[in-house]
Amino acid sequence: MAGPTTVTVRDNPEARRFEAEVDGRIAFAAYNRIAGGIVLAHTEVPRELEGRGIASQLFQAVVASLRAADQKVMPVCPVFALWLKKHAEAHDVVHPSYRSALGIPTD
């Protein structure tokens, strides 16, 4: 297992996903736009890139993008939902209807 890899994440709205290219491979977090935010449906990191912190960097970029646009996320992807549960600093971007399902206080 390799160590952490710093990646550049970009939003590819035509493909409806955030992407990071590493070693010629694409890791991504796929989403659908909804009023006031996104539904993050699926995350995929190629097997040979696993364990390098790439998914976490994808998720951090998603959170930053949502904050910048004053939007919320409905985390359907179980990997993203688990990441959100572990990162209290990102709870502010979770759509209110998903907060209790993730065990996040509803304020």
N, C-alpha and C positions, 0 to 999 in steps of 0.2 A: 504494500500500500504506500503510495507516494504521499508527500507532505502537502500542505495547503498550496493552492495555486491561485494567484490573483488574476482575475478575469475582468474583461470589460463586458458589461451587459447592455444590450440595446433592445428597445421595444420595436418589434416588427409588426405594426398594426395590420398590414395586408395578410400576414400569416396568423394574426391574432395570438402572438406569443412573445415573451421575453426570451432573448437568445444570448448564449455565450459560446463563442467558438474557441475551442482549445484543441491544439494538436490536430487541426483539420477536422475535428468532430464538433457537432452542435449539441449542446445541452439546452433544454428549453422548459419554460413554464407556460402552458397554453391557457388562454382565457377567452371568455366571451364578454363583450361589453353589454352592460345593462344601464338603466337610468341610475345615475349617481355612483357608478363604479364598475366592477368586474366580477365575474364568477371565475375563479381560478380552478380549472377542471383537471389538469393533468401536468405532472412534472416528469421529465425524462432526462436522465444523465446516462450517456453511454457507459457500459460496464467498465471499459478500460479507464474511464475518468472518475469512477466512484472513489470516495474517500479523500477527495482533495478539496472539499469545502465549496464546490461549485454550486450545488443546490442552495446552500445558505446564501451565497452571493447573489444568486438569481432572486431569492426571496427578499433580500435586503433591497435590491433594486426595485422590485415590485412595490414594496412598502414606501420607498422614497417617491416613486412615481405617483402613487395614490395620494400621499400627503401633499405633494406639489399641486395636484389637481383637485384637492379637497374632496376625494372620493373614498369609497369603502369597498371591501372585498367580501365576497361569499366564498369561503374556502371549501370547495367540494373535494379537491385533491387531498387524500389522507396524509400524504407526506407534508404538504404545506400546512394543513391543519395541526399536525403534531408540532411542526416548527413554531407555529404561532403560539401554541400552548406553552412552549418553553421560553418564549421571548416576550416578556411583559412590555418591553419598550415598543412593541408593534401592535399591541392590543387596540390602540386608538383607531386603526384602520379597519377593524373587523366590523362588518355590518351588524347592527343591533340584533337582527333576527338569528344570527349565528353565535352570538356571544354565550348564551347559556349552554348550547350544545358543546362548546369548547371549554366550559367551566370558567369563563371569563366574567368578572363582575359586570353587571349591566349599568353600573353607576347610578 
